[in-house]
Structures are given as C-alpha cells and as structure tokens.
Amino acid sequence: MDVVLPCLDEAEALPWVLERIPDGWRAVVVDNGSTDGSAELARSLGATVVREERRGFGAACHAGLTAATADIVCFCDCDASLDPADLVPFVREVDSGTADLVLGRRRPTARGAWPAHARAGNLVLARMLRRRTGFRLHDLGPLRAARREALLALELTDRRSGYPLQMVVRAADAGWRVAEHEVPYLPRAGTSKVTGTWRGTWHAVRDMRRVLAEPPAAAVREGAGQ
C-alpha cells in the first residue's frame, strides 16, 4: 500500500508519522515547499519524497496520487494528528470489496485537538454534503483509502482545500460505496496551515462551497463533448 502524506514544514511530526506507517507499506511524502528540512528528513527516514511546486493541499495530494504505484492508496495528514496505523482496517475493507472509499471520522482525544471554528466549519460542510450526495457522513477528514485507478478516473480538478470534498462528491456521482469509521484525533504538532485560524477555516470552507456548487461530473463531461 502507498500512503500519501502532504507535507509543508512538518519536520517536528515526521519521525512519529513515518514510524507509524504499517510494515510493508510505502510512505510517499509530498513536499509542498517546506523550508524546515522536511524533505531531507523524510528521505533519511526511508520515505519516498515527491516535490510539488504548486502550493495547495489538493496539489500535494494529487501529486502523491499520481506518484503512487500501489493498487490501494491511502491519505493521511503529516502533522501527527492522525495515526497512519489506523488505516489498516480501511485498506482491508477496500481490498475485500465491501467499500470503494473509506473515510475517518475524527474523534478528538484532548482539549484543543480540534479547534471550535474548524469543527463548526466541518459540521456545516458535512450537512451540505449530505444534501448534495445523500451520504450520511459526519466528517471530511483527510484519513482515507481507495483504489488508485478508480481515484484517478474521478478526474479530480481542485488543487486547494476542496480536494477531499471533491473526491467524495465525485465518488457519489460515480455510484461508489462510501464508509466512515471513527478514528482518534490527536493534538497536531506545530500550527495548522489551513484550520489553525478563522481566516484559514474560512478559505477552506469557501473552496469547498465552490466544489459543492459544481454540476455532477457526468454532466460536465457530456457538456464538453457537445
């Protein structure tokens, strides 16, 4: 299995995260412009390092997806807030064919692990997602697993904060079976680049609202062919 780890100045968290990658799996660290030596550290710890010059969470995730070679690809934040080892049952579910996409529903383990403004934004988006897709999901968290070729076939275009949401929306349009399971959410190392502030959260919500306003992917392809 390949685990895509988007990375921007995560040298503090990298040793713990890479240590928690299951045996036999490959860590694909996508350096998105780090200045703290994250790329060099990740490489020294045995990870495959991919450089993505275009800034953006989605840009880093998609660069990792295209660089991956395993049949099943996982995604996990690189800030030590999520344990890559929790992906093992996710992969088992995808591999067995009982789900096409498995998502982690974050459960905070400590006060402050999930700031109130970030949680509020996530709740609003989850409700909007239910109306758009019918999926009874509670979280848009980054811990997830699916088959690589199927993910590439979704033709994801967002390269900012809307990437995780667009993956779910297009999975719904494609008739995928999506599962959600609780996972521990730990206090992250360092400061969040996205949801650490109200402004960052607002930008993320704005990106995701734009994704929700998109027409179904099938309609887009049909229109392009006319």
Backbone as CSV, one residue per row, in Angstrom:
resi,resn,N_x,N_y,N_z,CA_x,CA_y,CA_z,C_x,C_y,C_z
1,MET,0.842,-1.190,0.000,0.000,0.000,0.000,0.879,1.242,0.000
2,ASP,0.405,2.303,-0.607,1.089,3.592,-0.571,0.279,4.550,0.304
3,VAL,0.973,5.299,1.149,0.322,6.295,1.991,0.827,7.666,1.565
4,VAL,-0.060,8.489,1.022,0.294,9.832,0.580,0.237,10.773,1.774
5,LEU,1.347,11.486,1.999,1.462,12.390,3.143,1.816,13.790,2.646
6,PRO,0.807,14.666,2.411,1.112,16.039,2.004,1.870,16.745,3.117
7,CYS,2.945,17.438,2.767,3.848,17.950,3.797,4.286,19.388,3.511
8,LEU,4.094,20.251,4.474,4.601,21.626,4.419,5.139,21.985,5.799
9,ASP,6.453,21.944,5.935,7.127,22.260,7.198,6.618,21.396,8.356
10,GLU,6.801,20.101,8.230,6.345,19.153,9.245,7.510,18.350,9.847
11,ALA,8.699,18.942,9.901,9.872,18.220,10.413,9.660,17.728,11.845
12,GLU,8.921,18.471,12.634,8.675,18.085,14.025,7.848,16.803,14.115
13,ALA,6.907,16.633,13.211,5.984,15.496,13.276,6.447,14.287,12.481
14,LEU,7.281,14.484,11.473,7.627,13.416,10.541,8.154,12.128,11.189
15,PRO,9.075,12.199,12.146,9.588,10.938,12.708,8.480,10.058,13.285
16,TRP,7.548,10.647,14.032,6.454,9.865,14.615,5.543,9.314,13.530
17,VAL,5.191,10.153,12.554,4.280,9.721,11.499,4.882,8.563,10.707
18,LEU,6.121,8.688,10.297,6.746,7.648,9.480,6.981,6.373,10.280
19,GLU,7.212,6.510,11.560,7.373,5.328,12.412,6.087,4.530,12.504
20,ARG,4.944,5.191,12.322,3.645,4.549,12.459,3.123,3.968,11.137
21,ILE,3.869,4.111,10.050,3.450,3.506,8.786,3.526,1.988,8.926
22,PRO,2.468,1.253,8.603,2.490,-0.209,8.757,3.625,-0.862,7.968
23,ASP,4.143,-1.949,8.477,5.217,-2.686,7.825,4.794,-3.112,6.416
24,GLY,5.692,-2.936,5.473,5.418,-3.332,4.099,4.720,-2.263,3.277
25,TRP,4.285,-1.189,3.900,3.647,-0.098,3.182,4.689,0.957,2.831
26,ARG,4.410,1.775,1.824,5.341,2.818,1.408,4.792,4.197,1.741
27,ALA,5.618,5.008,2.377,5.253,6.391,2.674,5.680,7.270,1.507
28,VAL,4.727,8.014,0.936,5.010,8.956,-0.146,4.803,10.362,0.411
29,VAL,5.896,11.002,0.798,5.832,12.348,1.366,5.904,13.353,0.226
30,VAL,4.881,14.186,0.120,4.842,15.191,-0.942,5.205,16.538,-0.341
31,ASP,6.425,16.969,-0.621,6.907,18.243,-0.076,6.319,19.386,-0.902
32,ASN,5.603,20.279,-0.214,4.870,21.354,-0.884,5.518,22.715,-0.666
33,GLY,6.856,22.690,-0.575,7.589,23.947,-0.408,8.130,24.163,0.984
34,SER,8.458,23.093,1.682,8.960,23.205,3.060,10.310,23.924,3.101
35,THR,10.532,24.658,4.196,11.806,25.352,4.407,12.495,24.879,5.681
36,ASP,11.942,23.839,6.312,12.497,23.360,7.584,13.235,22.030,7.444
37,GLY,13.542,21.659,6.215,14.264,20.405,6.005,13.393,19.174,6.023
38,SER,12.086,19.331,5.881,11.172,18.186,5.926,11.506,17.149,4.864
39,ALA,11.769,17.592,3.646,12.033,16.652,2.558,13.266,15.807,2.841
40,GLU,14.336,16.465,3.270,15.579,15.744,3.553,15.392,14.768,4.710
41,LEU,14.664,15.204,5.733,14.416,14.343,6.888,13.598,13.124,6.475
42,ALA,12.542,13.352,5.704,11.689,12.247,5.271,12.493,11.237,4.457
43,ARG,13.324,11.741,3.581,14.145,10.847,2.755,15.104,10.033,3.619
44,SER,15.689,10.675,4.632,16.629,9.972,5.509,15.940,8.908,6.344
45,LEU,14.629,9.055,6.538,13.855,8.095,7.322,13.234,7.008,6.445
46,GLY,13.579,7.005,5.167,13.152,5.926,4.291,11.927,6.193,3.442
47,ALA,11.378,7.395,3.507,10.186,7.709,2.715,10.558,8.050,1.273
48,THR,9.627,7.817,0.368,9.756,8.315,-0.997,9.294,9.768,-0.975
49,VAL,10.106,10.674,-1.497,9.775,12.101,-1.448,9.468,12.615,-2.848
50,VAL,8.319,13.266,-2.973,7.891,13.883,-4.227,7.812,15.387,-3.991
51,ARG,8.278,16.158,-4.928,8.232,17.620,-4.811,7.067,18.159,-5.629
52,GLU,6.211,18.947,-5.010,5.108,19.611,-5.711,5.272,21.120,-5.529
53,GLU,5.627,21.806,-6.614,5.910,23.237,-6.542,4.648,24.073,-6.345
54,ARG,3.532,23.611,-6.910,2.297,24.387,-6.792,1.741,24.239,-5.387
55,ARG,1.582,25.353,-4.695,1.080,25.325,-3.331,-0.399,24.957,-3.307
56,GLY,-0.773,24.198,-2.282,-2.169,23.821,-2.102,-2.282,22.395,-1.627
57,PHE,-3.200,22.149,-0.691,-3.380,20.809,-0.149,-3.747,19.818,-1.245
58,GLY,-4.668,20.228,-2.120,-5.081,19.342,-3.204,-3.960,19.067,-4.180
59,ALA,-3.129,20.084,-4.444,-1.999,19.892,-5.350,-1.049,18.840,-4.793
60,ALA,-0.782,18.906,-3.496,0.111,17.932,-2.864,-0.504,16.539,-2.873
61,CYS,-1.782,16.441,-2.526,-2.448,15.133,-2.509,-2.450,14.497,-3.890
62,HIS,-2.756,15.294,-4.921,-2.851,14.716,-6.258,-1.477,14.337,-6.792
63,ALA,-0.458,15.101,-6.442,0.899,14.734,-6.849,1.279,13.394,-6.235
64,GLY,0.880,13.180,-4.986,1.147,11.901,-4.346,0.378,10.769,-4.996
65,LEU,-0.876,11.037,-5.368,-1.692,10.014,-6.014,-1.083,9.600,-7.352
66,THR,-0.641,10.562,-8.140,-0.066,10.240,-9.446,1.296,9.564,-9.306
67,ALA,1.994,9.826,-8.200,3.290,9.186,-7.972,3.144,7.791,-7.378
68,ALA,1.997,7.500,-6.809,1.769,6.196,-6.184,1.710,5.099,-7.243
69,THR,2.054,3.886,-6.836,2.021,2.742,-7.754,1.203,1.576,-7.196
70,ALA,0.857,1.641,-5.926,0.111,0.540,-5.300,-1.336,0.519,-5.790
71,ASP,-1.962,-0.622,-5.708,-3.367,-0.750,-6.107,-4.260,0.084,-5.199
72,ILE,-3.993,0.040,-3.899,-4.775,0.824,-2.938,-3.903,1.953,-2.396
73,VAL,-4.438,3.148,-2.412,-3.715,4.327,-1.948,-4.443,4.937,-0.756
74,CYS,-3.681,5.299,0.244,-4.225,5.943,1.442,-3.732,7.384,1.515
75,PHE,-4.473,8.193,2.259,-4.077,9.583,2.500,-4.096,9.829,4.002
76,CYS,-3.127,10.603,4.475,-3.056,10.924,5.902,-2.325,12.240,6.063
77,ASP,-2.765,13.068,6.986,-2.042,14.290,7.285,-0.666,13.958,7.859
78,CYS,0.251,14.888,7.690,1.638,14.653,8.084,2.006,15.423,9.359
79,ASP,0.993,15.792,10.150,1.228,16.648,11.316,1.085,15.922,12.648
80,ALA,1.003,14.590,12.624,0.883,13.749,13.821,-0.478,13.859,14.503
81,SER,-1.471,14.403,13.822,-2.820,14.458,14.392,-3.582,13.163,14.144
82,LEU,-3.121,12.390,13.172,-3.760,11.127,12.815,-2.693,10.040,12.716
83,ASP,-3.060,8.837,13.120,-2.136,7.719,13.146,-2.291,6.894,11.862
84,PRO,-1.254,6.817,11.024,-1.358,6.028,9.797,-1.703,4.566,10.051
85,ALA,-1.369,4.055,11.234,-1.681,2.657,11.549,-3.187,2.414,11.571
86,ASP,-3.980,3.474,11.783,-5.432,3.320,11.790,-5.995,3.044,10.400
87,LEU,-5.148,3.121,9.384,-5.585,2.861,8.016,-5.707,1.370,7.704
88,VAL,-5.130,0.521,8.544,-5.125,-0.925,8.259,-6.533,-1.478,8.023
89,PRO,-7.514,-1.239,8.903,-8.868,-1.753,8.620,-9.523,-1.066,7.428
90,PHE,-9.136,0.165,7.135,-9.673,0.853,5.955,-9.258,0.100,4.692
91,VAL,-7.975,-0.241,4.623,-7.448,-0.955,3.463,-8.095,-2.331,3.345
92,ARG,-8.286,-2.982,4.472,-8.916,-4.307,4.465,-10.328,-4.222,3.882
93,GLU,-11.038,-3.165,4.210,-12.409,-3.007,3.718,-12.438,-2.740,2.213
94,VAL,-11.508,-1.908,1.741,-11.429,-1.655,0.298,-10.992,-2.910,-0.441
95,ASP,-10.000,-3.601,0.101,-9.458,-4.793,-0.548,-10.492,-5.912,-0.646
96,SER,-11.371,-5.996,0.350,-12.392,-7.048,0.348,-13.568,-6.725,-0.573
97,GLY,-13.638,-5.470,-1.019,-14.715,-5.079,-1.911,-15.984,-4.630,-1.216
98,THR,-15.944,-4.458,0.109,-17.152,-4.027,0.825,-17.347,-2.513,0.776
99,ALA,-16.303,-1.770,0.388,-16.413,-0.317,0.240,-15.432,0.134,-0.831
100,ASP,-15.784,1.220,-1.515,-14.905,1.776,-2.542,-14.040,2.902,-1.987
101,LEU,-14.557,3.585,-0.986,-13.835,4.684,-0.338,-14.146,4.624,1.148
102,VAL,-13.112,4.618,1.975,-13.295,4.585,3.422,-12.694,5.848,4.019
103,LEU,-13.469,6.533,4.850,-13.071,7.800,5.449,-12.992,7.683,6.966
104,GLY,-12.123,8.476,7.564,-12.016,8.514,9.013,-12.825,9.660,9.593
105,ARG,-13.675,9.344,10.559,-14.421,10.373,11.292,-13.613,10.725,12.532
106,ARG,-13.096,11.934,12.598,-12.184,12.320,13.672,-12.887,12.444,15.025
107,ARG,-12.281,11.823,16.029,-12.764,11.910,17.409,-11.646,12.500,18.268
108,PRO,-11.784,13.772,18.672,-10.708,14.432,19.429,-10.375,13.679,20.711
109,THR,-9.089,13.550,20.998,-8.636,12.843,22.191,-8.203,13.786,23.298
110,ALA,-8.137,15.076,22.995,-7.691,16.045,24.003,-8.311,17.402,23.705
111,ARG,-8.430,18.201,24.731,-8.977,19.549,24.580,-8.088,20.357,23.635
112,GLY,-8.690,20.979,22.657,-7.935,21.792,21.720,-7.412,21.043,20.510
113,ALA,-7.611,19.723,20.474,-7.135,18.956,19.331,-7.853,19.383,18.043
114,TRP,-9.120,19.740,18.200,-9.916,20.181,17.055,-10.563,21.514,17.429
115,PRO,-9.980,22.662,17.012,-10.499,23.978,17.386,-11.979,24.139,17.037
116,ALA,-12.670,24.909,17.859,-14.118,25.071,17.684,-14.474,25.589,16.299
117,HIS,-13.702,26.566,15.783,-14.047,27.131,14.482,-13.872,26.108,13.362
118,ALA,-12.851,25.260,13.486,-12.638,24.230,12.471,-13.739,23.180,12.523
119,ARG,-14.150,22.817,13.735,-15.210,21.828,13.887,-16.535,22.367,13.366
120,ALA,-16.801,23.647,13.626,-18.047,24.259,13.161,-18.094,24.292,11.633
121,GLY,-16.970,24.674,11.009,-16.917,24.691,9.557,-17.120,23.314,8.966
122,ASN,-16.527,22.306,9.593,-16.665,20.934,9.126,-18.110,20.463,9.236
123,LEU,-18.790,20.844,10.317,-20.177,20.437,10.520,-21.079,21.018,9.435
124,VAL,-20.884,22.290,9.120,-21.691,22.934,8.081,-21.481,22.240,6.740
125,LEU,-20.218,21.963,6.418,-19.922,21.329,5.143,-20.463,19.906,5.076
126,ALA,-20.398,19.176,6.197,-20.920,17.812,6.221,-22.420,17.805,5.932
127,ARG,-23.145,18.781,6.474,-24.583,18.866,6.220,-24.857,19.182,4.756
128,MET,-24.063,20.096,4.198,-24.223,20.435,2.786,-23.904,19.229,1.903
129,LEU,-22.903,18.458,2.314,-22.518,17.272,1.556,-23.641,16.240,1.565
130,ARG,-24.311,16.086,2.694,-25.428,15.131,2.773,-26.529,15.516,1.790
131,ARG,-26.819,16.805,1.709,-27.863,17.257,0.785,-27.443,17.024,-0.672
132,ARG,-26.168,17.200,-0.938,-25.668,17.070,-2.317,-25.552,15.611,-2.756
133,THR,-25.146,14.723,-1.839,-24.830,13.347,-2.226,-25.752,12.289,-1.627
134,GLY,-26.386,12.613,-0.502,-27.183,11.613,0.198,-26.368,10.788,1.175
135,PHE,-25.050,10.941,1.181,-24.205,10.211,2.115,-24.399,10.748,3.533
136,ARG,-24.586,9.852,4.488,-24.753,10.249,5.884,-23.383,10.331,6.555
137,LEU,-22.562,11.239,6.071,-21.218,11.415,6.607,-21.196,12.541,7.633
138,HIS,-20.234,12.447,8.557,-20.130,13.430,9.624,-18.843,14.248,9.564
139,ASP,-17.909,13.841,8.717,-16.597,14.471,8.718,-16.013,14.438,7.316
140,LEU,-15.145,15.400,7.032,-14.434,15.457,5.765,-12.943,15.307,6.027
141,GLY,-12.620,14.476,6.986,-11.241,14.301,7.415,-10.330,13.736,6.342
142,PRO,-9.020,13.913,6.517,-8.045,13.514,5.497,-7.644,12.051,5.524
143,LEU,-7.989,11.296,6.558,-7.607,9.887,6.618,-8.572,9.085,5.746
144,ARG,-8.059,8.462,4.693,-8.935,7.777,3.744,-8.173,6.767,2.913
145,ALA,-8.903,5.841,2.278,-8.304,4.807,1.445,-9.239,4.472,0.295
146,ALA,-8.656,4.199,-0.866,-9.415,3.805,-2.058,-8.437,3.223,-3.069
147,ARG,-8.966,2.653,-4.144,-8.102,2.108,-5.191,-7.569,3.239,-6.075
148,ARG,-6.309,3.132,-6.408,-5.620,4.194,-7.144,-6.271,4.472,-8.504
149,GLU,-6.477,3.447,-9.315,-7.016,3.663,-10.651,-8.411,4.272,-10.609
150,ALA,-9.201,3.842,-9.644,-10.555,4.399,-9.509,-10.497,5.875,-9.117
151,LEU,-9.563,6.234,-8.239,-9.407,7.632,-7.848,-8.984,8.486,-9.039
152,LEU,-8.043,7.999,-9.825,-7.610,8.749,-10.998,-8.755,8.936,-11.986
153,ALA,-9.638,7.943,-12.073,-10.771,8.014,-13.003,-11.794,9.077,-12.594
154,LEU,-11.749,9.510,-11.337,-12.661,10.570,-10.892,-12.298,11.923,-11.493
155,GLU,-11.085,12.043,-12.030,-10.625,13.269,-12.688,-10.780,14.484,-11.776
156,LEU,-10.215,14.390,-10.596,-10.288,15.488,-9.626,-9.510,16.697,-10.138
157,THR,-10.101,17.873,-9.995,-9.504,19.099,-10.538,-9.128,20.120,-9.470
158,ASP,-9.731,20.038,-8.296,-9.434,21.019,-7.248,-8.015,20.790,-6.741
159,ARG,-7.270,21.867,-6.549,-5.913,21.743,-6.050,-5.701,22.535,-4.762
160,ARG,-6.804,22.903,-4.139,-6.722,23.636,-2.879,-7.403,22.810,-1.786
161,SER,-8.105,23.477,-0.896,-8.721,22.793,0.243,-9.935,21.962,-0.143
162,GLY,-10.455,22.180,-1.331,-11.651,21.450,-1.740,-11.386,20.048,-2.250
163,TYR,-10.130,19.652,-2.356,-9.789,18.341,-2.918,-10.457,17.177,-2.173
164,PRO,-10.374,17.111,-0.839,-11.012,15.976,-0.143,-12.515,15.915,-0.363
165,LEU,-13.158,17.068,-0.406,-14.602,17.116,-0.631,-14.942,16.712,-2.058
166,GLN,-14.179,17.201,-3.014,-14.441,16.848,-4.408,-14.314,15.345,-4.627
167,MET,-13.391,14.717,-3.907,-13.240,13.269,-4.012,-14.534,12.566,-3.606
168,VAL,-15.153,13.021,-2.517,-16.377,12.392,-2.034,-17.550,12.692,-2.968
169,VAL,-17.646,13.935,-3.430,-18.739,14.314,-4.323,-18.690,13.512,-5.623
170,ARG,-17.517,13.409,-6.191,-17.408,12.673,-7.454,-17.549,11.164,-7.243
171,ALA,-17.147,10.694,-6.077,-17.377,9.289,-5.751,-18.879,9.017,-5.697
172,ALA,-19.633,9.947,-5.115,-21.091,9.802,-5.055,-21.684,9.797,-6.461
173,ASP,-21.229,10.711,-7.311,-21.736,10.781,-8.682,-21.433,9.497,-9.456
174,ALA,-20.325,8.823,-9.075,-19.921,7.601,-9.764,-20.555,6.354,-9.158
175,GLY,-21.379,6.538,-8.108,-22.060,5.403,-7.507,-21.205,4.576,-6.561
176,TRP,-20.171,5.171,-6.004,-19.291,4.447,-5.083,-19.998,4.144,-3.767
177,ARG,-19.536,3.077,-3.119,-19.939,2.772,-1.744,-18.922,3.416,-0.815
178,VAL,-19.407,4.291,0.049,-18.520,5.051,0.936,-18.819,4.694,2.385
179,ALA,-17.779,4.382,3.139,-17.909,4.039,4.559,-17.154,5.053,5.402
180,GLU,-17.588,5.202,6.645,-16.975,6.146,7.580,-16.797,5.462,8.931
181,HIS,-15.608,5.590,9.527,-15.320,4.981,10.820,-14.581,5.966,11.712
182,GLU,-14.868,5.902,13.001,-14.211,6.794,13.948,-12.726,6.477,14.072
183,VAL,-11.933,7.560,14.179,-10.501,7.419,14.425,-10.090,8.474,15.441
184,PRO,-9.109,8.173,16.299,-8.638,9.169,17.277,-7.997,10.361,16.559
185,TYR,-8.294,11.555,17.061,-7.731,12.782,16.500,-6.876,13.436,17.583
186,LEU,-5.585,13.488,17.356,-4.619,13.938,18.352,-4.262,15.412,18.162
187,PRO,-3.757,16.069,19.197,-3.271,17.439,19.018,-2.113,17.437,18.018
188,ARG,-2.211,18.255,17.011,-1.212,18.259,15.963,0.093,18.882,16.441
189,ALA,1.182,18.560,15.760,2.472,19.189,16.017,2.556,20.453,15.173
190,GLY,2.946,21.562,15.776,3.046,22.812,15.042,1.693,23.469,14.834
191,THR,1.661,24.433,13.900,0.458,25.218,13.637,-0.157,24.823,12.312
192,SER,-1.468,24.646,12.299,-2.159,24.280,11.074,-2.066,25.390,10.040
193,LYS,-1.829,24.983,8.778,-1.776,25.957,7.695,-3.162,26.273,7.147
194,VAL,-4.145,25.421,7.497,-5.491,25.596,6.947,-6.485,26.001,8.017
195,THR,-6.658,25.171,9.029,-7.724,25.407,10.013,-7.207,25.930,11.346
196,GLY,-5.966,26.388,11.387,-5.434,26.907,12.644,-5.992,28.272,13.004
197,THR,-6.615,28.962,12.039,-7.182,30.284,12.280,-8.568,30.361,11.657
198,TRP,-9.329,31.360,12.093,-10.639,31.578,11.487,-10.494,31.878,9.998
199,ARG,-9.458,32.665,9.638,-9.265,33.008,8.234,-8.964,31.767,7.401
200,GLY,-8.088,30.911,7.924,-7.762,29.684,7.210,-8.981,28.801,7.044
201,THR,-9.783,28.708,8.113,-11.010,27.907,8.035,-11.967,28.481,7.008
202,TRP,-12.093,29.803,6.979,-12.994,30.440,6.027,-12.571,30.155,4.590
203,HIS,-11.270,30.240,4.323,-10.788,29.951,2.973,-11.086,28.500,2.598
204,ALA,-10.929,27.584,3.557,-11.209,26.173,3.290,-12.695,25.965,2.987
205,VAL,-13.549,26.596,3.799,-14.998,26.493,3.579,-15.371,27.080,2.223
206,ARG,-14.765,28.201,1.871,-15.040,28.827,0.574,-14.671,27.891,-0.574
207,ASP,-13.497,27.271,-0.484,-13.080,26.333,-1.526,-14.064,25.174,-1.643
208,MET,-14.523,24.673,-0.501,-15.408,23.518,-0.511,-16.811,23.881,-0.980
209,ARG,-17.275,25.067,-0.654,-18.588,25.501,-1.157,-18.558,25.595,-2.677
210,ARG,-17.420,26.001,-3.220,-17.285,26.080,-4.670,-17.398,24.688,-5.290
211,VAL,-16.803,23.703,-4.635,-16.894,22.326,-5.127,-18.338,21.844,-5.095
212,LEU,-19.049,22.131,-4.011,-20.435,21.686,-3.883,-21.347,22.326,-4.929
213,ALA,-20.949,23.477,-5.435,-21.763,24.170,-6.435,-21.512,23.650,-7.840
214,GLU,-20.512,22.795,-8.008,-20.215,22.258,-9.328,-21.332,21.316,-9.790
215,PRO,-21.607,21.271,-11.093,-22.578,20.281,-11.602,-21.980,18.894,-11.492
216,PRO,-22.798,17.845,-11.512,-22.271,16.484,-11.468,-21.209,16.261,-12.534
217,ALA,-20.188,15.466,-12.189,-19.062,15.257,-13.097,-19.524,14.715,-14.444
218,ALA,-20.536,13.838,-14.459,-21.031,13.273,-15.716,-21.593,14.367,-16.620
219,ALA,-22.282,15.335,-15.997,-22.855,16.433,-16.786,-21.746,17.296,-17.389
220,VAL,-20.668,17.486,-16.641,-19.547,18.266,-17.138,-18.934,17.584,-18.357
221,ARG,-18.710,16.259,-18.276,-18.116,15.522,-19.393,-19.022,15.529,-20.621
222,GLU,-20.350,15.396,-20.389,-21.285,15.395,-21.517,-21.278,16.758,-22.208
223,GLY,-21.233,17.814,-21.401,-21.231,19.156,-21.974,-19.971,19.422,-22.788
224,ALA,-18.844,18.889,-22.317,-17.587,19.093,-23.016,-17.573,18.361,-24.353
225,GLY,-18.365,17.296,-24.460,-18.360,16.511,-25.684,-19.317,17.030,-26.754
226,GLN,-20.117,18.036,-26.428,-21.085,18.542,-27.386,-20.463,19.560,-28.326
